């Protein structure tokens, strides 16, 4: 579709329908935006929102919803001698205009949040824009192909951006919390800096705040995260579904704060996993669309989410390596209960209450929006440094964005590659912030730790892990007879070999063991990625009536210490 379509002009003095004019849009008017499968799309200049009208809805009532009768329609070519509007002629003209433009592109529509628009940092607050730090009292951005659609106003009073000295107070507050790893405080501060501008980032990082009961999660969520994002982010909790989040965000690019994100039963596990799938799609600007079919078969709807998420819970239910690489787990330790600890918390709480005011939060968002181009550049610099240090570009993208946010609370400038490399080298990275275990390693651990009941002659019986049965079958553990261990393994779809283990990819017992996990189907495709693993060329018998071409896993992959 052309960026600046030539739209036929009205025959009177109504301004032509060109949303790319440098002049401000008039308060009344209808801008055709294109069509798609019998639906026609228009921007109402009065409502500053997009209307989607099927052909049969090109009626008087819908036209009046988009534009005023006395201020718009009565001045068009469609008014007759007796003052009546020829609505059929208006409908025909509008639909022809949409067809002249071409297929409607929903990517042009931008809701509330921060955006990167051809080098400009745009903060869309629902009823106005802030462009490169300068307030614009409208939703018109000259020269842009995007349509900034009106929404419920956010942050009605935007003060000047925070100076560096004041912004740094947030870093100190986050660092003062009782973290499992000191770097977690830096990453929380970085998240609070970049979450408001997530829509304008090339990589949108998310965090998961965790810790056992009494560690202070609720305090951090309510008094720090919520204080910095209230009035701007989407706040949800517990039973919220992926569909609910997706529909509430629509075209907005806002952060999401999810409290009580516990997966306590099968239903909640499925619900949380759906949210994690949404986060996975949202992380990268190059991530694909979410496409949902309609119940009435009228056509699929597509969504592209551009949000950073902050989840809070006691337990962290990350099962996929792809999820862990997009969500940094930040862990709080419980207080030791001493008088000194109580005094430290009282001092921290006083600092939090006096610092993280609504005015501070609004100024922080204004600062991040103004620094969006700089933060984007610093995120790439940090990402390169982290990737070199940790050996993972995915870890670089995730941590680079958070570190760029933290750096923006110290400085307005760009960090050099040398400075970024030095900072990254001095940090103590752990499994929650660096590269995660591959899925195949997780699967093997899950499988070898599963417990099976094994029985042998003379009434002997016990429960043992698959790993223990492998040891027994190979004669390395005499507490369980080798033949009984081997028989139990074969009845479950596994059989040992002096050099390793054969695993069927179709045995129903293994399917039952892996039910509800990411590997419940075609687990062999994950196992074969283990070092030295391979598909066998010939079928192998496991137990009565079960023959399959299994995956062979060498003992060096199962037990590196034994090798």
Order of alpha helices (4+ residues) and beta strands (2+ residues): beta-beta-beta-alpha-alpha-beta-beta-beta-beta-beta-beta-alpha-alpha-beta-alpha-alpha-beta-alpha-beta-alpha-beta-beta-beta-alpha-beta-alpha-alpha-alpha-alpha-alpha-alpha-beta-beta-alpha-alpha-beta-beta-alpha-alpha-beta-beta-beta-beta-alpha
